[in-house]
Amino acid sequence: MEGSILAPLMFVAVFLIIFCGYPIAFSLGGASLIFAFIGVEFGFFDWSLLSAMPLRIFGVMSNSVLLAVPFFIFMGLVLERAKLAEDLLTTIGVLFGRHAGGLALAVVMVGAMLAAATGVVGASVVAMGSISLPVMLRYKYSAQLSSGVILASGTLGQIIPPSIVLVVLADQLGISVGDLFIGGLVPGLMLAGMYALYVCGVATVKPSMAPALPAEMTDIPFGVLIRRVLLVLLPPLLLILIVLGSIFAGVATPTEAGAIGSVGAILLAAARGRLDFAVIRDACTATTKLSTMVMFLLIGSTAFALVFRGLYGDIWIETMLTNLPGGRIGLLLVANLVIFILGFFLDFFEIAFIIIPLLAPAASVLGIDLVWFGVMIGMNLQTSFLTPPFGFALFYLRGVAPSSVKTTDLYKAVIPFIVIQLIGLLAIIQWPQLVTGLVD
């Protein structure tokens, strides 16, 4: 057996263990120990290399960039648990609902706002699915259009800053989180605009699929409506502007901005009389669970990377990727295809910690802008989140959708939005300045 065989076999072993149902973090750690033992037995690996593990874990735990992750998660969960997201949906729904397709446009707008306020896809899809889907169905909206709009808008949290995906990608690519946030802003808003255009087109061609709300729902005195908008819409917008503005202006790091956002979310909940022990407890519990999962994944991926490099896997990967036919184009095609397929089965955390560290050196050698590369990966992951049959967003919505909405309806619902996202992905590949323009 040659040493060069062991590194690629590590991938095979990891995915076999994962598909047997074992948690990703333990699959990574277990496969690492197994292949370290095999490597030692065949003389290709030295146990002393594992002595670097404690120092690497300490480096992971002290990573100030990743500290932004729990802050942004907590911020979004407080807004959701305090029902501020529900207020946004109902108010904007009334504002636009008097027009055909208005309720669907409200969902797109709120999806973009929740993406900028939470950065957590699961929370956005579940919140909008629970609140808006029953209302849309009650007022004779097409089940497919309703589901598709909610699914697509809910996944905007993958690309619109302060996306948790972008924080993790920036860490794994070794680039500035602020630069990646700035780079993701235009593509994210572009996608939201394309969703809105599609909704307007459907409402114009087939108004029966997206009818206007009844007059009694929208017949609210102008002064009352303005007060509702000012009370419900402006505070979250101001919070988003403070958080993102402080990062973009260089006044605060993403971690500091996340802390400000968390405090701001608590103050907003308190100002609306929604802050109680249950809200804080639920937000803290969910944040702790997700952050702990991320930490265990980081430990598992650190062990995997250490053994993989000890078996010269990094050289094998870099040589293979930098010598693909077509050079940069070949690497981009392979990277997008691999990430898209893995997005059916793995969460973005797993993809970021396993695959991105292998792609980044090759991309750097070929002279690819890593900020643009990171945004492209984020948008690709967003597309895979929607794609049947295993798209994660489909399962999130399936869990809260009424029984009248079938799984096949969800599969059909996302097709036009997947096409829109692929168009968006091709657009940033064709015109990189959509990402790099504001950064430069």
ROBABA-599840 format. One record per residue (C-alpha): residue in three letters; x negated, y negated, z negated. Coordinates in Angstrom, 2 decimals. Layout:
N
  res       xx       yy       zz
  ALA        X        Y        Z
...
This chain:
440
  res       xx       yy       zz
  MET     0.00     0.00     0.00
  GLU    -1.33    -3.45     0.89
  GLY    -0.97    -6.38    -1.47
  SER     0.74    -8.49     1.19
  ILE     3.76    -6.16     1.13
  LEU     4.57    -6.78    -2.53
  ALA     5.44   -10.47    -2.21
  PRO     8.25   -10.05     0.37
  LEU     9.45    -6.95    -1.49
  MET    10.02    -9.17    -4.54
  PHE    12.81   -10.95    -2.64
  VAL    14.39    -7.67    -1.67
  ALA    14.31    -6.45    -5.27
  VAL    15.74    -9.70    -6.68
  PHE    18.70    -9.72    -4.30
  LEU    19.39    -6.02    -4.88
  ILE    19.48    -6.61    -8.64
  ILE    21.70    -9.70    -8.20
  PHE    24.20    -7.84    -6.00
  CYS    24.35    -5.10    -8.64
  GLY    25.94    -7.70   -10.90
  TYR    23.08    -8.77   -13.16
  PRO    22.73   -12.49   -14.06
  ILE    20.41   -14.41   -11.75
  ALA    18.01   -15.56   -14.47
  PHE    17.49   -12.03   -15.82
  SER    17.22   -10.64   -12.28
  LEU    14.37   -13.05   -11.56
  GLY    12.60   -12.33   -14.84
  GLY    13.08    -8.56   -14.59
  ALA    11.87    -8.34   -10.99
  SER     8.84   -10.46   -11.93
  LEU     7.80    -8.07   -14.72
  ILE     8.37    -5.02   -12.53
  PHE     6.22    -6.38    -9.69
  ALA     3.58    -7.66   -12.09
  PHE     3.24    -4.09   -13.41
  ILE     3.13    -2.64    -9.86
  GLY     0.56    -5.25    -8.83
  VAL    -1.66    -4.41   -11.81
  GLU    -1.42    -0.68   -11.09
  PHE    -2.51    -1.17    -7.47
  GLY    -5.17    -3.74    -8.35
  PHE    -3.45    -6.73    -6.73
  PHE    -2.49    -8.60    -9.91
  ASP    -4.08    -9.44   -13.26
  TRP    -2.06    -9.56   -16.49
  SER    -4.09   -12.60   -17.56
  LEU    -2.17   -14.68   -15.00
  LEU     0.94   -14.34   -17.18
  SER    -0.86   -16.23   -19.94
  ALA     0.08   -19.40   -18.03
  MET     3.77   -18.64   -18.65
  PRO     4.13   -20.40   -22.06
  LEU     2.52   -23.57   -20.74
  ARG     4.76   -23.55   -17.67
  ILE     7.89   -23.04   -19.78
  PHE     6.81   -25.93   -22.00
  GLY     6.42   -28.04   -18.85
  VAL     9.95   -27.11   -17.79
  MET    11.41   -27.95   -21.20
  SER     9.63   -31.31   -21.32
  ASN    10.64   -32.30   -17.78
  SER    12.22   -35.74   -18.17
  VAL    13.81   -35.61   -14.71
  LEU    15.91   -32.56   -15.58
  LEU    17.10   -34.30   -18.75
  ALA    19.39   -36.31   -16.45
  VAL    21.39   -33.15   -15.65
  PRO    23.21   -32.76   -19.01
  PHE    23.86   -36.50   -19.18
  PHE    25.63   -36.61   -15.81
  ILE    27.52   -33.40   -16.58
  PHE    28.69   -34.80   -19.92
  MET    29.71   -38.10   -18.31
  GLY    31.90   -36.37   -15.75
  LEU    33.44   -33.95   -18.23
  VAL    34.45   -36.75   -20.61
  LEU    36.19   -38.56   -17.74
  GLU    37.97   -35.34   -16.79
  ARG    38.93   -34.22   -20.33
  ALA    40.20   -37.70   -21.20
  LYS    42.47   -37.51   -18.12
  LEU    40.94   -40.63   -16.56
  ALA    40.60   -38.69   -13.30
  GLU    44.34   -37.94   -13.43
  ASP    45.06   -41.66   -13.86
  LEU    42.94   -42.41   -10.80
  LEU    44.82   -39.91    -8.65
  THR    48.30   -41.07    -9.67
  THR    47.49   -44.78    -9.32
  ILE    45.76   -44.54    -5.93
  GLY    48.48   -42.11    -4.79
  VAL    51.12   -44.77    -5.52
  LEU    48.97   -47.42    -3.84
  PHE    48.65   -45.52    -0.55
  GLY    51.60   -43.13    -0.78
  ARG    54.09   -45.38     1.01
  HIS    52.30   -44.54     4.29
  ALA    52.16   -41.18     6.09
  GLY    49.03   -39.37     4.95
  GLY    48.59   -41.86     2.12
  LEU    48.52   -39.25    -0.62
  ALA    45.82   -37.29     1.22
  LEU    43.81   -40.50     1.69
  ALA    44.12   -41.09    -2.05
  VAL    42.66   -37.63    -2.67
  VAL    39.69   -38.42    -0.39
  MET    39.08   -41.73    -2.17
  VAL    39.35   -40.21    -5.64
  GLY    37.14   -37.29    -4.55
  ALA    34.42   -39.77    -3.56
  MET    34.83   -41.64    -6.86
  LEU    34.75   -38.44    -8.92
  ALA    31.64   -37.37    -7.00
  ALA    29.97   -40.65    -7.97
  ALA    31.23   -40.35   -11.55
  THR    30.59   -36.66   -12.22
  GLY    28.29   -35.06    -9.66
  VAL    29.87   -31.70   -10.60
  VAL    31.71   -29.90    -7.77
  GLY    33.61   -27.43    -9.92
  ALA    35.01   -30.15   -12.18
  SER    36.12   -32.29    -9.21
  VAL    37.85   -29.44    -7.32
  VAL    39.61   -28.11   -10.42
  ALA    40.70   -31.56   -11.57
  MET    42.12   -32.58    -8.18
  GLY    43.61   -29.15    -7.54
  SER    45.41   -29.13   -10.88
  ILE    46.73   -32.67   -10.56
  SER    47.32   -33.45    -6.90
  LEU    48.06   -30.12    -5.18
  PRO    51.45   -29.53    -6.91
  VAL    52.43   -33.16    -6.19
  MET    51.47   -32.92    -2.52
  LEU    53.39   -29.67    -2.09
  ARG    56.41   -31.11    -3.90
  TYR    56.59   -33.96    -1.38
  LYS    56.40   -31.63     1.63
  TYR    52.73   -31.92     2.48
  SER    51.31   -29.03     4.50
  ALA    49.71   -26.46     2.18
  GLN    46.73   -26.18     4.50
  LEU    46.13   -29.93     4.82
  SER    46.56   -30.44     1.07
  SER    44.17   -27.63     0.18
  GLY    41.62   -28.63     2.80
  VAL    41.51   -32.26     1.68
  ILE    41.10   -31.27    -1.97
  LEU    38.37   -28.72    -1.22
  ALA    36.39   -31.01     1.07
  SER    36.70   -34.09    -1.13
  GLY    35.84   -32.09    -4.24
  THR    32.54   -30.95    -2.74
  LEU    31.40   -34.53    -2.09
  GLY    29.75   -34.22    -5.50
  GLN    27.04   -32.21    -3.75
  ILE    25.77   -35.18    -1.77
  ILE    27.11   -38.47    -3.20
  PRO    24.85   -39.72    -6.01
  PRO    24.49   -39.17    -8.93
  SER    24.75   -35.60    -7.66
  ILE    23.39   -32.90    -9.96
  VAL    22.28   -31.11    -6.78
  LEU    20.11   -34.07    -5.78
  VAL    18.56   -34.30    -9.27
  VAL    17.50   -30.64    -9.14
  LEU    16.35   -30.86    -5.50
  ALA    14.24   -33.93    -6.28
  ASP    12.55   -32.06    -9.11
  GLN    11.85   -28.98    -6.96
  LEU    10.65   -31.03    -3.98
  GLY     8.46   -33.23    -6.20
  ILE    10.00   -36.52    -5.02
  SER    11.75   -39.46    -6.68
  VAL    15.32   -38.84    -7.82
  GLY    16.10   -42.49    -7.09
  ASP    14.89   -42.15    -3.49
  LEU    16.99   -39.02    -2.99
  PHE    20.04   -40.80    -4.47
  ILE    19.56   -43.72    -2.09
  GLY    19.06   -41.32     0.83
  GLY    22.25   -39.41     0.04
  LEU    24.47   -42.49    -0.26
  VAL    25.13   -43.20     3.44
  PRO    25.61   -39.52     4.49
  GLY    27.99   -38.97     1.56
  LEU    30.11   -42.02     2.33
  MET    29.98   -41.11     6.04
  LEU    31.48   -37.71     5.25
  ALA    34.22   -39.27     3.13
  GLY    35.01   -41.66     5.99
  MET    35.19   -38.78     8.48
  TYR    37.60   -36.92     6.19
  ALA    39.77   -40.04     5.99
  LEU    39.76   -40.41     9.79
  TYR    40.84   -36.78    10.16
  VAL    43.70   -37.29     7.69
  CYS    44.84   -40.42     9.59
  GLY    44.73   -38.46    12.85
  VAL    46.83   -35.61    11.44
  ALA    49.32   -38.06     9.92
  THR    49.67   -39.83    13.26
  VAL    49.98   -36.75    15.46
  LYS    51.99   -34.59    13.02
  PRO    53.57   -36.85    10.39
  SER    55.61   -33.90     9.08
  MET    52.38   -32.43     7.68
  ALA    51.65   -35.55     5.61
  PRO    54.87   -37.52     4.98
  ALA    55.08   -40.77     3.06
  LEU    56.21   -40.59    -0.55
  PRO    59.87   -41.41    -1.32
  ALA    60.63   -45.07    -1.92
  GLU    61.46   -44.49    -5.60
  MET    57.89   -43.29    -6.14
  THR    56.23   -46.33    -4.58
  ASP    58.78   -49.07    -5.29
  ILE    56.85   -50.68    -8.11
  PRO    56.77   -54.46    -8.68
  PHE    53.63   -55.99    -7.21
  GLY    52.48   -57.44   -10.51
  VAL    52.84   -54.09   -12.29
  LEU    50.95   -52.31    -9.52
  ILE    48.09   -54.81    -9.66
  ARG    47.83   -54.41   -13.43
  ARG    47.69   -50.62   -13.05
  VAL    44.98   -50.89   -10.42
  LEU    42.91   -53.27   -12.55
  LEU    43.34   -51.12   -15.65
  VAL    42.76   -47.71   -14.04
  LEU    40.56   -48.32   -11.00
  LEU    38.14   -51.07   -11.95
  PRO    36.59   -49.64   -15.17
  PRO    35.40   -46.37   -13.54
  LEU    34.17   -48.31   -10.51
  LEU    32.25   -50.64   -12.80
  LEU    30.72   -47.67   -14.62
  ILE    29.64   -46.12   -11.30
  LEU    28.12   -49.41   -10.14
  ILE    26.20   -49.80   -13.41
  VAL    24.85   -46.26   -13.30
  LEU    23.87   -46.21    -9.63
  GLY    22.91   -49.88    -9.51
  SER    20.47   -49.50   -12.38
  ILE    18.81   -46.58   -10.58
  PHE    18.71   -48.25    -7.15
  ALA    17.38   -51.51    -8.61
  GLY    14.65   -49.66   -10.49
  VAL    15.88   -51.01   -13.83
  ALA    16.53   -47.54   -15.28
  THR    15.36   -44.02   -14.57
  PRO    18.04   -41.45   -13.63
  THR    17.81   -40.04   -17.16
  GLU    18.34   -43.46   -18.73
  ALA    21.17   -44.21   -16.29
  GLY    22.77   -40.85   -17.16
  ALA    22.64   -41.77   -20.86
  ILE    24.26   -45.13   -20.08
  GLY    26.94   -43.35   -18.05
  SER    27.66   -40.94   -20.89
  VAL    28.12   -43.79   -23.37
  GLY    30.21   -45.67   -20.80
  ALA    32.49   -42.66   -20.28
  ILE    33.03   -42.39   -24.03
  LEU    33.86   -46.11   -24.25
  LEU    36.30   -45.84   -21.32
  ALA    38.06   -42.91   -22.98
  ALA    38.21   -44.82   -26.28
  ALA    39.56   -47.95   -24.56
  ARG    42.42   -45.92   -23.08
  GLY    43.17   -44.29   -26.43
  ARG    42.14   -40.86   -25.10
  LEU    39.02   -40.26   -27.20
  ASP    39.44   -37.59   -29.86
  PHE    37.50   -34.70   -31.31
  ALA    38.89   -32.20   -28.79
  VAL    37.63   -34.26   -25.81
  ILE    34.11   -34.57   -27.24
  ARG    34.03   -30.92   -28.36
  ASP    35.15   -29.58   -24.96
  ALA    32.74   -31.84   -23.06
  CYS    29.81   -30.92   -25.33
  THR    30.60   -27.19   -25.15
  ALA    30.83   -27.14   -21.35
  THR    27.71   -29.30   -21.00
  THR    25.74   -27.01   -23.32
  LYS    26.82   -23.89   -21.44
  LEU    25.85   -25.28   -18.04
  SER    22.59   -26.81   -19.28
  THR    21.63   -23.52   -20.98
  MET    22.29   -21.66   -17.75
  VAL    20.01   -24.09   -15.91
  MET    17.24   -23.64   -18.48
  PHE    17.39   -19.83   -18.31
  LEU    17.32   -20.05   -14.51
  LEU    14.26   -22.26   -14.71
  ILE    12.49   -19.79   -17.00
  GLY    13.36   -16.88   -14.70
  SER    12.33   -18.77   -11.58
  THR     9.08   -19.86   -13.27
  ALA     8.21   -16.22   -13.99
  PHE     9.13   -15.28   -10.41
  ALA     7.01   -18.08    -8.95
  LEU     4.03   -17.18   -11.14
  VAL     4.01   -13.50   -10.11
  PHE     4.88   -14.34    -6.50
  ARG     1.90   -16.67    -6.25
  GLY    -0.29   -14.14    -8.06
  LEU     0.55   -11.71    -5.22
  TYR    -0.36   -14.44    -2.67
  GLY     3.29   -14.82    -1.68
  ASP     2.99   -18.61    -1.40
  ILE     0.28   -18.20     1.26
  TRP     2.40   -15.60     3.08
  ILE     5.47   -17.90     3.07
  GLU     3.55   -21.00     4.13
  THR     1.75   -19.16     6.93
  MET     4.97   -17.64     8.19
  LEU     6.97   -20.88     8.08
  THR     4.32   -23.14     9.57
  ASN     3.72   -20.74    12.48
  LEU     7.34   -20.33    13.53
  PRO     8.08   -20.92    17.24
  GLY     9.02   -24.54    17.72
  GLY     7.08   -25.87    14.74
  ARG     9.22   -28.36    12.79
  ILE    12.37   -27.45    14.71
  GLY    11.79   -23.76    14.00
  LEU    11.35   -24.43    10.28
  LEU    14.51   -26.57    10.15
  LEU    16.55   -23.90    11.95
  VAL    15.32   -21.13     9.64
  ALA    15.69   -23.24     6.48
  ASN    19.24   -24.31     7.34
  LEU    20.30   -20.79     8.31
  VAL    18.84   -19.18     5.17
  ILE    20.33   -21.81     2.82
  PHE    23.70   -21.68     4.54
  ILE    23.91   -17.89     4.23
  LEU    22.64   -17.79     0.65
  GLY    25.20   -20.48    -0.22
  PHE    27.92   -17.83     0.27
  PHE    26.55   -15.75    -2.59
  LEU    24.42   -17.94    -4.86
  ASP    25.07   -21.15    -6.74
  PHE    23.02   -24.17    -5.71
  PHE    20.93   -23.94    -8.89
  GLU    19.69   -20.49    -7.89
  ILE    18.96   -21.59    -4.33
  ALA    17.11   -24.68    -5.57
  PHE    14.93   -22.75    -8.01
  ILE    14.18   -19.75    -5.78
  ILE    14.10   -21.01    -2.17
  ILE    13.23   -24.72    -2.24
  PRO     9.77   -24.31    -3.86
  LEU     8.92   -21.94    -0.99
  LEU    10.17   -24.28     1.75
  ALA     8.74   -27.54     0.40
  PRO     5.01   -26.84     1.01
  ALA     5.66   -25.77     4.62
  ALA     7.84   -28.83     5.23
  SER     5.11   -31.06     3.80
  VAL     2.41   -29.41     5.97
  LEU     4.54   -30.01     9.09
  GLY     4.98   -33.68     8.20
  ILE     8.71   -33.54     7.42
  ASP    10.03   -36.38     5.25
  LEU    10.99   -34.64     2.00
  VAL    13.72   -37.17     1.10
  TRP    15.43   -36.51     4.43
  PHE    14.79   -32.78     3.99
  GLY    16.42   -32.84     0.53
  VAL    19.54   -34.65     1.75
  MET    19.84   -32.24     4.66
  ILE    19.67   -29.29     2.24
  GLY    22.28   -30.92    -0.01
  MET    24.70   -31.36     2.89
  ASN    24.05   -27.79     4.05
  LEU    24.84   -26.49     0.56
  GLN    28.03   -28.53     0.58
  THR    29.09   -26.84     3.81
  SER    28.36   -23.37     2.45
  PHE    30.45   -24.20    -0.64
  LEU    33.48   -24.42     1.66
  THR    32.82   -21.56     4.06
  PRO    34.99   -18.40     3.76
  PRO    35.00   -15.81     2.44
  PHE    32.67   -16.56    -0.48
  GLY    32.59   -20.38    -0.68
  PHE    32.51   -21.34    -4.36
  ALA    34.95   -24.24    -3.93
  LEU    37.54   -21.79    -2.56
  PHE    37.40   -19.80    -5.79
  TYR    37.60   -22.95    -7.92
  LEU    40.82   -24.04    -6.19
  ARG    42.24   -20.52    -6.04
  GLY    42.08   -20.45    -9.83
  VAL    44.41   -23.47   -10.23
  ALA    46.49   -23.37    -7.03
  PRO    50.21   -22.39    -7.22
  SER    51.07   -18.85    -6.17
  SER    52.82   -20.25    -3.09
  VAL    49.40   -21.19    -1.69
  LYS    47.82   -18.01    -0.33
  THR    44.11   -17.31    -0.09
  THR    44.45   -17.17     3.70
  ASP    45.86   -20.71     3.56
  LEU    42.69   -21.85     1.84
  TYR    40.53   -20.14     4.45
  LYS    42.42   -21.83     7.29
  ALA    42.50   -25.15     5.44
  VAL    38.74   -25.61     5.34
  ILE    38.01   -24.90     9.03
  PRO    38.42   -28.49    10.32
  PHE    36.49   -29.86     7.35
  ILE    33.64   -27.40     7.95
  VAL    33.50   -28.67    11.52
  ILE    33.38   -32.26    10.20
  GLN    30.56   -31.37     7.81
  LEU    28.57   -29.63    10.56
  ILE    28.97   -32.78    12.66
  GLY    27.67   -34.79     9.71
  LEU    24.74   -32.41     9.27
  LEU    23.85   -32.66    12.96
  ALA    24.15   -36.45    12.73
  ILE    21.52   -36.78    10.00
  ILE    19.26   -34.33    11.87
  GLN    19.64   -36.35    15.07
  TRP    19.38   -39.76    13.33
  PRO    17.14   -39.39    10.24
  GLN    17.45   -43.14     9.64
  LEU    20.92   -42.47     8.23
  VAL    18.98   -41.08     5.25
  THR    15.70   -42.93     5.38
  GLY    16.98   -46.37     6.40
  LEU    17.90   -47.57     2.90
  VAL    14.93   -45.78     1.31
  ASP    12.44   -47.52     3.61
